[in-house]
């Protein structure tokens, strides 16, 4: 007898869980960096326009597929068309690749939170040596040993353990309950840091740069940067939204829920910009170009900014890294849940053994990323460290391919009416149906090919940069 599928208890539970998946490290360090790089206000305007068109169309498609089929992504694609069964496996490969290295970065966040709480904020703000020593296993006399807390491995294991606890608890008692607690706290903490950031002398220069569109700064790279960030930020093309959609109750109004997720995700990205751009611009005497990318922003630049704030900076640093930890956890939970859901559906496992098996796999697969800047630093793949390669192959290659094939399946094989009918169930209307149809059939596939081509040309062939 087939076990009844778990479900979220309410629409708000679903929205908070899905928003928690979308709100992650990409919102908190990638969005502010790209906004600063691509003209501030004009980037923000382009991002919002793309969120309500491109992002909406892809997200509602995936959630509708999940709710219609009541299956994880492997079964869901096959249920729509047997010829596209391979697409479910391809989509599942994305979280399998992402979850281990994402948890490694989550471990870095816990380490920095511990550093600020334990009074080592000054050491963490040394301009990069602290971070490089930490990920390179060079801190302390026993820094080269894997399980010494001066290295990243124990923090990675701790983050995986925290993620697994929530997933083991299940959809309603674990994921939904955690999201109901973490997401409101995340919003409050983000607003606290943003307000404090705006009180720093010189911050208004950064605020003006961030909020006022300068159309002279508009270019193709602005659109490509916003498009790429939106695509990664909303947890698309990795099976998460299909999985969460399969837990969605049928009486929930799907279009309203997706709109709320969009608003939540975009609002957090916007607040992240308010948190980071004004204070870093003020710290660098009005120069937005000094907002560096990726880990450098989170673990090098911002600790220096917090240290420069004086006594209050330590408190703000603690609040900030608690915020980042919550965002990282909600995304990691959705990633792990996606592959656990597949294991439960395909191997007919109960939740606890499926979670334990997947957790062990995450720990094993995460070790190369964990050790890749230290003992295994000499091993690279196409010139990239393990973590950078896994990030590239999942985000820049597999995700655009999965999304493109999903558009092909829905737009030109089964037809967009399948999605529209699912959206209308319980609502009797799909207000943005025409937008959805045009985006999925024509515009989104073109944009996805552009994303894929740009990423390959930039990172593999080095033809240009965006």
LINWO-V193078 format. One record per residue. N is the residue number from 1. RES is the residue in one letter. SS is DSSP state (A for helix, B for strand, O for the rest). PSI is psi in degrees with one decimal (999 if undefined). D_LAST is the distance of its C-alpha to the last C-alpha in Angstrom with 1 decimal. Layout:
{{N | RES | SS | PSI | D_LAST} {N | RES | SS | PSI | D_LAST}}
This chain:
{{1 | X | O | 131.4 | 53.1} {2 | X | O | 131.1 | 49.5} {3 | X | O | 138.1 | 48.4} {4 | X | O | 135.0 | 47.3} {5 | X | O | 139.5 | 43.6} {6 | X | O | 160.9 | 42.5} {7 | X | O | 158.1 | 41.1} {8 | X | O | 146.6 | 39.9} {9 | X | O | -19.4 | 42.9} {10 | X | O | 168.5 | 41.4} {11 | X | A | -41.6 | 38.5} {12 | X | A | -33.7 | 37.4} {13 | X | A | -42.6 | 37.4} {14 | X | A | -46.7 | 35.1} {15 | X | A | -44.6 | 32.7} {16 | X | A | -39.1 | 32.6} {17 | X | A | -45.9 | 32.1} {18 | X | A | -39.1 | 29.3} {19 | X | A | -38.0 | 27.6} {20 | X | A | -36.6 | 28.1} {21 | X | A | -44.8 | 26.3} {22 | X | A | -38.4 | 23.3} {23 | X | O | 110.9 | 23.4} {24 | X | O | -157.3 | 22.3} {25 | X | A | -29.7 | 20.2} {26 | X | A | -36.9 | 17.0} {27 | X | A | -38.7 | 18.4} {28 | X | A | -21.3 | 19.6} {29 | X | A | -30.4 | 16.9} {30 | X | A | -42.1 | 13.6} {31 | X | A | -50.8 | 14.1} {32 | X | A | -38.9 | 15.2} {33 | X | A | -47.0 | 12.4} {34 | X | A | -38.1 | 9.7} {35 | X | A | -42.8 | 12.3} {36 | X | A | -38.1 | 12.9} {37 | X | A | -35.8 | 9.3} {38 | X | O | 34.7 | 9.0} {39 | X | O | 7.1 | 12.6} {40 | X | O | -105.7 | 14.9} {41 | X | A | -36.5 | 17.4} {42 | X | A | -36.2 | 15.4} {43 | X | A | -43.2 | 12.9} {44 | X | A | -43.1 | 16.2} {45 | X | A | -46.1 | 17.9} {46 | X | A | -40.6 | 15.3} {47 | X | A | -45.3 | 15.4} {48 | X | A | -42.3 | 19.2} {49 | X | A | -44.7 | 19.5} {50 | X | A | -32.4 | 17.6} {51 | X | A | -39.3 | 19.7} {52 | X | A | 0.4 | 23.0} {53 | X | A | -78.2 | 22.1} {54 | X | A | -52.4 | 19.8} {55 | X | A | -43.6 | 20.4} {56 | X | A | -46.5 | 24.1} {57 | X | A | -45.1 | 24.7} {58 | X | A | -40.5 | 23.4} {59 | X | A | -45.3 | 25.1} {60 | X | A | -30.4 | 28.4} {61 | X | A | -48.6 | 28.5} {62 | X | A | -43.2 | 28.3} {63 | X | A | -39.4 | 30.7} {64 | X | A | -39.1 | 33.1} {65 | X | A | -44.3 | 33.1} {66 | X | A | -45.4 | 34.1} {67 | X | A | -35.1 | 36.8} {68 | X | A | -44.2 | 38.2} {69 | X | A | -24.0 | 38.6} {70 | X | O | 36.3 | 39.3} {71 | X | O | 158.9 | 37.7} {72 | X | O | 172.1 | 34.9} {73 | X | A | -31.3 | 32.0} {74 | X | A | -48.8 | 33.8} {75 | X | A | -31.2 | 36.9} {76 | X | A | -48.6 | 35.2} {77 | X | A | -39.6 | 33.3} {78 | X | A | -34.9 | 36.5} {79 | X | A | -31.8 | 38.6} {80 | X | A | -42.3 | 36.6} {81 | X | O | 120.1 | 36.9} {82 | X | A | -30.0 | 38.3} {83 | X | A | -19.3 | 36.1} {84 | X | A | 18.9 | 33.0} {85 | X | A | -32.5 | 34.5} {86 | X | A | -27.4 | 32.1} {87 | X | A | -32.5 | 29.2} {88 | X | A | -41.6 | 30.8} {89 | X | A | -39.1 | 30.8} {90 | X | A | -41.7 | 27.2} {91 | X | A | -37.0 | 26.3} {92 | X | A | -30.2 | 28.6} {93 | X | A | -29.2 | 26.9} {94 | X | A | -56.1 | 23.7} {95 | X | A | -27.0 | 25.6} {96 | X | A | -36.9 | 27.7} {97 | X | A | -42.1 | 24.7} {98 | X | A | -44.2 | 23.0} {99 | X | A | -47.7 | 26.2} {100 | X | A | -48.1 | 27.2} {101 | X | A | -29.2 | 24.1} {102 | X | A | -38.9 | 23.6} {103 | X | A | -30.2 | 27.2} {104 | X | A | -46.2 | 26.6} {105 | X | A | -37.2 | 24.1} {106 | X | A | -38.3 | 26.7} {107 | X | A | -38.6 | 29.2} {108 | X | A | -40.1 | 27.1} {109 | X | A | -44.1 | 27.3} {110 | X | A | -41.5 | 31.1} {111 | X | A | -45.0 | 31.5} {112 | X | A | -36.4 | 29.9} {113 | X | A | -43.9 | 32.0} {114 | X | A | -39.6 | 35.0} {115 | X | A | -43.0 | 34.2} {116 | X | A | -41.1 | 34.2} {117 | X | A | -37.6 | 37.2} {118 | X | O | 4.9 | 39.2} {119 | X | O | 16.0 | 38.7} {120 | X | O | 25.1 | 36.2} {121 | X | A | -37.0 | 33.5} {122 | X | A | -40.6 | 34.0} {123 | X | A | -38.4 | 33.5} {124 | X | A | -15.3 | 30.2} {125 | X | O | 34.8 | 29.0} {126 | X | O | 12.8 | 29.4} {127 | X | O | 12.5 | 25.9} {128 | X | O | -22.1 | 24.8} {129 | X | A | -40.5 | 28.0} {130 | X | A | -46.4 | 29.3} {131 | X | A | -45.7 | 26.3} {132 | X | A | -38.7 | 26.1} {133 | X | A | -38.3 | 29.8} {134 | X | A | -56.4 | 29.8} {135 | X | A | -18.6 | 27.4} {136 | X | O | 6.6 | 28.8} {137 | X | O | 33.4 | 32.4} {138 | X | O | 0.7 | 33.4} {139 | X | O | 126.7 | 34.8} {140 | X | O | 164.1 | 38.6} {141 | X | O | -23.1 | 41.3} {142 | X | O | 25.2 | 40.7} {143 | X | O | -20.8 | 36.9} {144 | X | O | -9.3 | 36.7} {145 | X | O | 140.0 | 38.7} {146 | X | O | -37.7 | 36.8} {147 | X | O | 12.5 | 38.8} {148 | X | O | 137.4 | 38.9} {149 | X | O | -3.8 | 37.3} {150 | X | O | -11.4 | 35.6} {151 | X | O | 172.0 | 33.3} {152 | X | O | -15.7 | 30.9} {153 | X | A | -49.4 | 33.1} {154 | X | A | -33.8 | 35.7} {155 | X | A | -36.9 | 33.1} {156 | X | A | -46.7 | 31.3} {157 | X | A | -41.6 | 34.7} {158 | X | A | -42.8 | 35.6} {159 | X | A | -42.7 | 32.5} {160 | X | A | -41.4 | 33.2} {161 | X | A | -44.8 | 36.8} {162 | X | A | -40.5 | 36.0} {163 | X | A | -44.8 | 33.8} {164 | X | A | -35.5 | 36.6} {165 | X | A | -45.0 | 39.3} {166 | X | A | -42.9 | 37.8} {167 | X | A | -39.3 | 37.2} {168 | X | A | -34.9 | 40.7} {169 | X | O | -17.0 | 42.1} {170 | X | O | -177.8 | 41.0} {171 | X | A | -55.6 | 39.2} {172 | X | A | -48.2 | 41.5} {173 | X | A | -19.3 | 42.8} {174 | X | A | -73.3 | 39.7} {175 | X | A | -49.3 | 36.4} {176 | X | A | -44.1 | 37.6} {177 | X | A | -43.6 | 39.6} {178 | X | A | -41.1 | 36.9} {179 | X | A | -38.2 | 34.4} {180 | X | A | -31.0 | 37.1} {181 | X | A | -49.8 | 37.5} {182 | X | A | -40.8 | 34.0} {183 | X | A | -45.6 | 32.0} {184 | X | A | -39.5 | 34.3} {185 | X | A | -41.2 | 34.3} {186 | X | A | -44.8 | 30.6} {187 | X | A | -44.9 | 30.3} {188 | X | A | -46.5 | 33.1} {189 | X | A | -41.6 | 31.6} {190 | X | A | -41.9 | 28.2} {191 | X | A | -37.1 | 30.0} {192 | X | A | -48.5 | 32.2} {193 | X | A | -39.6 | 29.3} {194 | X | A | -44.8 | 27.5} {195 | X | A | -44.3 | 30.8} {196 | X | A | -40.3 | 31.5} {197 | X | A | -37.4 | 28.0} {198 | X | A | -13.3 | 28.8} {199 | X | O | -7.7 | 32.1} {200 | X | O | 134.4 | 30.6} {201 | X | O | 128.4 | 31.3} {202 | X | O | -4.8 | 28.3} {203 | X | A | -25.7 | 26.5} {204 | X | A | -26.3 | 27.0} {205 | X | A | -45.9 | 24.5} {206 | X | A | -37.2 | 21.8} {207 | X | A | -43.3 | 23.3} {208 | X | A | -44.0 | 23.2} {209 | X | A | -37.5 | 19.6} {210 | X | A | -35.5 | 18.9} {211 | X | A | -30.2 | 21.3} {212 | X | O | 116.2 | 21.6} {213 | X | O | 131.0 | 19.1} {214 | X | O | 100.9 | 18.2} {215 | X | A | -15.4 | 17.6} {216 | X | A | -17.2 | 16.8} {217 | X | A | -3.3 | 13.4} {218 | X | O | 135.0 | 12.7} {219 | X | O | 175.7 | 10.2} {220 | X | A | -34.7 | 8.8} {221 | X | A | -28.1 | 5.4} {222 | X | A | -46.7 | 8.1} {223 | X | A | -44.7 | 9.9} {224 | X | A | -39.9 | 7.6} {225 | X | A | -44.9 | 6.9} {226 | X | A | -40.1 | 10.7} {227 | X | A | -46.4 | 11.7} {228 | X | A | -43.5 | 10.5} {229 | X | A | -43.8 | 12.1} {230 | X | A | -43.2 | 15.1} {231 | X | A | -44.3 | 15.7} {232 | X | A | -34.5 | 15.9} {233 | X | A | -33.3 | 17.7} {234 | X | O | 15.3 | 20.5} {235 | X | O | 42.1 | 21.8} {236 | X | O | 153.8 | 21.5} {237 | X | O | 31.7 | 22.3} {238 | X | O | 15.3 | 23.9} {239 | X | O | -8.8 | 27.5} {240 | X | A | -50.5 | 27.7} {241 | X | A | -30.5 | 28.2} {242 | X | A | -44.8 | 30.6} {243 | X | A | -48.3 | 32.5} {244 | X | A | -35.5 | 32.8} {245 | X | A | -33.8 | 33.6} {246 | X | A | -17.4 | 36.5} {247 | X | O | -2.0 | 37.9} {248 | X | O | 133.1 | 37.8} {249 | X | O | 145.1 | 41.2} {250 | X | O | -19.1 | 41.9} {251 | X | O | -2.2 | 43.2} {252 | X | O | 140.1 | 40.0} {253 | X | O | 107.9 | 38.3} {254 | X | A | -44.8 | 35.0} {255 | X | A | -41.1 | 33.2} {256 | X | A | -41.3 | 34.1} {257 | X | A | -44.0 | 33.0} {258 | X | A | -39.6 | 29.5} {259 | X | A | -42.0 | 29.2} {260 | X | A | -38.2 | 30.3} {261 | X | A | -44.5 | 27.8} {262 | X | A | -48.2 | 25.0} {263 | X | A | -44.2 | 26.4} {264 | X | A | -49.7 | 26.9} {265 | X | A | -44.6 | 23.4} {266 | X | A | -38.5 | 21.7} {267 | X | A | -41.4 | 24.3} {268 | X | A | -40.8 | 23.7} {269 | X | A | -42.4 | 19.9} {270 | X | A | -45.9 | 21.0} {271 | X | A | -35.1 | 23.6} {272 | X | A | -40.0 | 21.3} {273 | X | A | -40.8 | 19.4} {274 | X | A | -35.8 | 22.8} {275 | X | A | -42.2 | 23.8} {276 | X | A | -47.2 | 21.1} {277 | X | A | -51.3 | 19.4} {278 | X | A | -43.2 | 22.8} {279 | X | A | -36.6 | 24.4} {280 | X | A | -37.8 | 21.6} {281 | X | A | -42.7 | 21.1} {282 | X | A | -41.0 | 24.9} {283 | X | A | -30.2 | 25.1} {284 | X | O | 29.2 | 22.8} {285 | X | O | 41.8 | 24.8} {286 | X | O | 13.8 | 22.5} {287 | X | O | 104.1 | 19.2} {288 | X | A | -16.2 | 16.4} {289 | X | A | -13.3 | 14.0} {290 | X | A | -0.1 | 16.4} {291 | X | O | 98.3 | 15.4} {292 | X | O | 168.8 | 14.0} {293 | X | O | 160.1 | 12.5} {294 | X | A | -141.9 | 14.7} {295 | X | A | -29.0 | 18.3} {296 | X | A | -35.8 | 18.1} {297 | X | A | -48.3 | 18.0} {298 | X | A | -40.2 | 20.8} {299 | X | A | -2.5 | 23.0} {300 | X | A | -59.2 | 22.7} {301 | X | A | -53.2 | 21.6} {302 | X | A | -41.4 | 23.5} {303 | X | A | -35.4 | 26.7} {304 | X | A | -38.4 | 26.9} {305 | X | A | -44.9 | 26.5} {306 | X | A | -40.8 | 29.2} {307 | X | A | -36.0 | 31.4} {308 | X | A | -16.9 | 31.2} {309 | X | O | -12.6 | 32.6} {310 | X | O | -149.8 | 35.9} {311 | X | A | -39.9 | 38.2} {312 | X | A | -21.8 | 36.4} {313 | X | A | -33.9 | 33.1} {314 | X | A | -42.9 | 34.5} {315 | X | A | -45.0 | 35.5} {316 | X | A | -37.6 | 32.2} {317 | X | A | -41.7 | 30.5} {318 | X | A | -47.6 | 32.9} {319 | X | A | -42.7 | 32.2} {320 | X | A | -47.1 | 28.5} {321 | X | A | -24.8 | 28.7} {322 | X | A | -44.2 | 31.3} {323 | X | A | -48.1 | 28.8} {324 | X | A | -39.2 | 26.0} {325 | X | A | -44.1 | 28.7} {326 | X | A | -43.4 | 29.9} {327 | X | A | -42.3 | 26.4} {328 | X | A | -40.3 | 25.9} {329 | X | A | -45.2 | 29.4} {330 | X | A | -36.4 | 29.2} {331 | X | A | -41.7 | 26.1} {332 | X | A | -37.0 | 27.7} {333 | X | A | -44.6 | 31.0} {334 | X | A | -35.7 | 29.4} {335 | X | A | -48.0 | 27.8} {336 | X | A | -39.1 | 31.2} {337 | X | A | -36.2 | 33.1} {338 | X | A | -45.9 | 31.3} {339 | X | A | -28.0 | 32.4} {340 | X | A | -40.8 | 35.8} {341 | X | A | -40.8 | 36.3} {342 | X | A | -43.8 | 35.8} {343 | X | A | -38.9 | 38.2} {344 | X | A | -41.1 | 40.7} {345 | X | A | -44.8 | 40.5} {346 | X | A | -36.0 | 40.5} {347 | X | A | -1.6 | 42.7} {348 | X | O | 44.6 | 44.8} {349 | X | O | 153.0 | 44.5} {350 | X | O | 164.8 | 45.3} {351 | X | A | -46.1 | 42.6} {352 | X | A | -54.2 | 43.8} {353 | X | A | -35.7 | 44.0} {354 | X | A | -42.0 | 40.7} {355 | X | A | -41.5 | 38.9} {356 | X | A | -45.6 | 40.6} {357 | X | A | -46.9 | 39.7} {358 | X | A | -34.5 | 36.0} {359 | X | A | -42.4 | 35.9} {360 | X | A | -41.3 | 37.3} {361 | X | A | -42.5 | 34.7} {362 | X | A | -43.1 | 31.9} {363 | X | A | -44.0 | 33.6} {364 | X | A | -44.9 | 33.9} {365 | X | A | -22.2 | 30.4} {366 | X | A | -19.5 | 29.0} {367 | X | A | -43.0 | 30.8} {368 | X | A | -42.2 | 28.4} {369 | X | A | -35.9 | 25.5} {370 | X | A | -39.4 | 28.0} {371 | X | A | -5.5 | 29.3} {372 | X | O | -18.5 | 26.1} {373 | X | O | 1.6 | 25.5} {374 | X | O | -109.5 | 29.2} {375 | X | O | -29.6 | 32.0} {376 | X | O | 21.8 | 29.7} {377 | X | O | -23.7 | 26.9} {378 | X | O | -8.8 | 27.9} {379 | X | O | 122.0 | 27.1} {380 | X | O | 160.2 | 23.6} {381 | X | B | 121.2 | 22.3} {382 | X | O | 43.9 | 20.1} {383 | X | O | 6.7 | 19.4} {384 | X | B | 147.2 | 18.6} {385 | X | O | 163.0 | 21.1} {386 | X | A | -50.6 | 22.7} {387 | X | A | -43.5 | 20.9} {388 | X | A | -38.3 | 17.4} {389 | X | A | -45.5 | 18.5} {390 | X | A | -38.1 | 20.2} {391 | X | A | -42.7 | 17.2} {392 | X | A | -49.5 | 15.0} {393 | X | A | -31.6 | 17.9} {394 | X | A | -52.2 | 18.8} {395 | X | A | -39.6 | 15.7} {396 | X | A | -18.6 | 13.4} {397 | X | A | -63.0 | 16.4} {398 | X | A | -43.6 | 19.6} {399 | X | A | -46.3 | 18.7} {400 | X | A | -36.0 | 17.1} {401 | X | A | -46.1 | 20.1} {402 | X | A | -45.2 | 22.6} {403 | X | A | -40.5 | 21.4} {404 | X | A | -46.0 | 21.4} {405 | X | A | -32.2 | 24.9} {406 | X | A | -41.8 | 26.1} {407 | X | A | -39.7 | 25.2} {408 | X | A | -45.0 | 27.1} {409 | X | A | -51.1 | 30.0} {410 | X | A | -39.3 | 30.4} {411 | X | A | -29.9 | 29.5} {412 | X | A | -2.1 | 31.4} {413 | X | O | -66.6 | 33.8} {414 | X | O | -21.8 | 35.5} {415 | X | O | 144.0 | 34.4} {416 | X | O | -15.6 | 32.8} {417 | X | A | -31.2 | 36.4} {418 | X | A | -43.4 | 36.7} {419 | X | A | -43.5 | 34.1} {420 | X | A | -42.3 | 35.5} {421 | X | A | -38.3 | 39.0} {422 | X | A | -40.3 | 37.9} {423 | X | A | -37.4 | 36.2} {424 | X | A | -17.5 | 39.4} {425 | X | O | 120.9 | 41.7} {426 | X | O | -7.1 | 43.2} {427 | X | O | -27.1 | 41.5} {428 | X | O | 9.9 | 42.8} {429 | X | O | 148.9 | 39.7} {430 | X | O | 94.9 | 36.0} {431 | X | O | -31.7 | 34.8} {432 | X | O | 35.4 | 31.4} {433 | X | A | -44.5 | 32.6} {434 | X | A | -42.6 | 31.6} {435 | X | A | -44.9 | 28.0} {436 | X | A | -45.4 | 28.0} {437 | X | A | -47.1 | 29.5} {438 | X | A | -41.9 | 27.1} {439 | X | A | -49.2 | 23.9} {440 | X | A | -37.0 | 25.2} {441 | X | A | -37.3 | 26.6} {442 | X | A | -55.2 | 24.1} {443 | X | A | -49.2 | 21.0} {444 | X | A | -45.2 | 19.8} {445 | X | A | -39.7 | 20.2} {446 | X | A | -46.2 | 18.2} {447 | X | A | -37.2 | 15.3} {448 | X | A | -38.5 | 15.7} {449 | X | A | -38.9 | 15.8} {450 | X | A | -43.4 | 12.4} {451 | X | A | -50.6 | 11.0} {452 | X | A | -47.7 | 13.0} {453 | X | A | -40.5 | 12.2} {454 | X | A | -44.9 | 8.4} {455 | X | A | -43.7 | 9.1} {456 | X | A | -43.8 | 11.8} {457 | X | A | -34.1 | 10.4} {458 | X | A | -50.0 | 7.7} {459 | X | A | -26.0 | 10.4} {460 | X | O | -48.0 | 13.6} {461 | X | O | -13.0 | 13.5} {462 | X | O | 33.5 | 10.9} {463 | X | O | -35.7 | 10.4} {464 | X | O | 176.7 | 7.0} {465 | X | O | 152.8 | 3.8} {466 | X | O | 999 | 0.0}}
